Amino acid sequence: MKTKIILLIPLLALAGCTKNETPDIVVSSFVSYDAVKNIAGDKLTYKNVVPWGSELHGFEPTPKDVVAINEAKLFVYTTPELDTWVDALVSNENSFDMSAHYTRHEEPVDTDGHDGHDHDHDHAGLHFFTNPEYYLEVFNALLPRISAIDPANSAYFSENHDNYVSKMETTITDLKTFLSDKTNPTLYFAGHNALGDFAHEFGFEIHALTESYKPDVDFLSPTVVAFIEEIKTNNVHHLFVEELVEPRMANLIKTELLKDNYTIEILELHGYHNITSAQAKENVTYAELFSTNVTNIKKALSN
Ligand SMILES: [Zn+2]
């Protein structure tokens, strides 16, 4: 019995060692994973330390994650504002801060007379990646960093990069063309609105129920009642919700409107914070989520 146990330990240790081999690239969000994956393809190994389906805000890496991050040939993270633990825990000198690789466009002046948008503005800066134009700038900057760790495959990486860029650009053009003849296009949104930078870039408004929004609230506050009135007044029939959250408030609004025989359809506007593990298995990309967002936007603004 004793000899068996002794024999098992080195075998398990060996298996563990092989399984936990440090990936070439470690990332800490869906967007950084997507950028790496769509350049590196199958030539490098990479790992996202943020579990699929989990909440991105407030994520903290485990000690094991920190070891993998610091031993990787490249570490890609979103922004120190979101990955607040990076300064204290990351010593990897080959780190790529996505937010340092795009140029912020001038914020257009808010012309509809709203104030109190400070929260949205802060939130938008944190979520620069929801603007596909910013995302592409970052994606371009990442290509030489990935090629540098495996120069022999640089032609392969360039080809992957170019294919992905052209997919994104097709959708960007599609949305711009669609919006070009719309007057004051506005989406109604019940959730935490992370997509301000996206809306600014393409010239539409997101009217969000942010102030009063709490995922666990299921009563109609005066703000929600006012929001419902606005939906009716403006003849809105599509209400957007964020990804990965049970849309309790949106459902409540839908039910309330139904009492007056007023129907709304709930649509998702994905903010790219994370994807589910089922989506990860299906290799769902940012480009695909963006394309679905555009399909939903067209649906909402076509009537
Ligand atoms: Zn967010």
Residues whose N, C-alpha, C, O or C-beta is under 5 A from the ligand:
A	BS01	ZN	A194
